[in-house]
Amino acid sequence: MQTLLPLLQMLTAGTLIAVILLQAKGTGLSSTFGGAGMFYQSRRGIEKIFFRLTVALAVIVGILSVLNIWLAP
């Protein structure tokens, strides 16, 4: 169990990094500081899936981090 949680955390964090890098450029905070001139754009299709997957993976990484600390010897 002590090697499983860190391994799961690393795999989930790596997947989170990959999903963040796959998202379209200019859809986040960067568009506020010189990107596209649109103020609001709804997410559709694959963009919506990546957004929800990013949130879910971030929550899972957070939960695994807390479990790692809580179950540490």
N, C-alpha and C positions, 0 to 999 in steps of 0.2 A: 504494500500500500504506500510505503514511503517513496518508492521510485515511480509508482504509477501516476500519482497526482502531479509531480513536476513535469513528467513526460506529457501528460494530457494538457497541462498549462502551456508548455512550449509549442505543442502542435496547434493548439487553438490560437495562440498569439501569432504564430506564423501564418495561419490561415487568415486571421484578422488583418495582418499587414498586407497580404496578397489581395484581399477584397478591397481594402482602402486604395491600393495602387491601381486596381482595375477600374475604379470609378472614373466617370468622365471628368475631364479637367474643366475648371471654371464654374462648378456647380455649388461650391461651398463659399467659405469666407473670402477666398481669393477674388471672387467676382465683385465683392464689395469694394475692394481697393484697386480698381482699374481693370476689371474684367468686363464682361458683357454689361450692357446698360439696363438689363431687366431687373426689376425689384423682386418679383415673385414668379416662380415657375413650378408648376406641379410636376411631380415625378410620375413617370409612366413606364410601363414595361419592365425591362431589365434594370433600369435605373432604380425603380421602386424595390425590386428584389434585392439589389446590392445594398440599398440603404437599410432595409429591414434586417438583412443578414449581418451587416456591420453592427447594428445595435445589439442583435442577439449574441453575436460573438463577443462583443465588449462586455456584456452582462455575464456571459459564461466565464470569461477570463477573470473578471472581478470575483465571482463566486469561487472559482478554483484558487485564486490567491488567498482569499479569506480561509478557505478550507486548509490550504497548505500551512498557513500560519497557525491555525487553530489545532491542527493535528500534529504539529511539529513536536519532536521529543524534547 
